[in-house]
């Protein structure tokens, strides 16, 4: 089983992207996976749009506007579950 949507690699990819591209941190993502991006001040609305674009490009899934909700895009846990739900056999694409 080498499908990243079925392994913890989804969480790792999301943590790395947020740490590097949104928090501009070289020391990783310092929050628990269930921490609210908005309540913790991790991501603002512009960051959510960056995250949507990253998820679409990296996992090859289409994110509808109606799917951009706190349930799906407000924590690593929620977003990784959403990627797995939408992705099925999606694999991360090379950057």
C-alpha positions in Angstrom: 0.0 0.0 0.0 1.9 3.0 -1.3 -1.1 5.4 -1.6 -0.2 8.6 0.4 -3.9 9.4 0.9 -4.1 6.2 3.0 -1.0 7.0 5.2 0.1 9.6 7.7 2.0 11.2 4.7 -1.0 13.4 4.0 -0.7 15.0 7.4 3.1 15.4 7.0 2.7 17.1 3.6 0.1 19.4 5.0 2.1 20.3 8.1 5.2 20.9 6.0 3.3 23.2 3.5 1.7 25.3 6.3 5.0 25.6 8.2 7.1 26.6 5.2 4.7 28.6 3.0 2.2 30.1 5.5 4.1 30.3 8.8 7.5 30.8 7.1 9.0 28.5 9.7 12.0 26.1 9.2 11.2 24.4 12.5 8.0 22.6 11.5 4.4 22.9 12.4 4.2 23.4 16.2 0.5 22.7 16.8 -1.5 19.6 17.4 -3.4 18.2 14.4 -6.7 19.2 15.8 -5.7 22.8 16.4 -8.1 25.3 14.7 -6.2 27.3 12.0 -8.4 30.3 12.5 -8.8 30.3 16.3 -5.0 29.8 16.7 -4.2 32.5 14.2 -2.3 30.0 12.1 -4.1 30.8 8.8 -6.2 33.7 7.6 -8.7 33.7 4.8 -6.0 34.3 2.2 -4.1 31.4 3.7 -7.1 29.2 3.3 -7.2 30.0 -0.4 -3.5 29.1 -0.7 -4.2 25.8 1.1 -7.1 25.0 -1.3 -4.8 25.6 -4.2 -2.0 23.4 -2.7 -4.5 20.6 -1.9 -5.8 20.6 -5.5 -2.4 20.6 -7.1 -0.7 18.2 -4.7 -3.4 15.6 -4.4 -5.0 16.1 -7.8 -8.5 16.6 -6.3 -11.1 19.3 -7.2 -12.3 21.4 -4.3 -15.7 23.0 -4.8 -16.3 26.4 -3.2 -19.1 24.8 -1.1 -16.5 22.4 0.4 -14.3 25.1 1.8 -15.7 25.0 5.2 -14.3 24.9 8.8 -15.1 21.2 9.0 -12.7 20.6 6.1 -10.2 23.4 6.2 -9.7 24.4 9.8 -7.2 21.8 11.1 -4.7 19.3 9.9 -7.1 16.5 11.1 -10.1 17.9 9.2 -8.2 18.6 6.1 -6.4 15.2 5.9 -9.8 13.5 6.4 -11.2 15.6 3.5 -8.3 14.8 1.3 -8.7 11.1 1.9 -12.5 11.3 1.3 -12.1 13.2 -1.9 -8.8 11.7 -3.1 -9.4 8.0 -3.1 -6.4 7.0 -5.2 -4.9 10.4 -5.5 -1.1 10.6 -5.1 1.0 13.7 -4.3 2.4 15.2 -7.4 6.0 16.4 -7.6 6.5 20.0 -6.7 
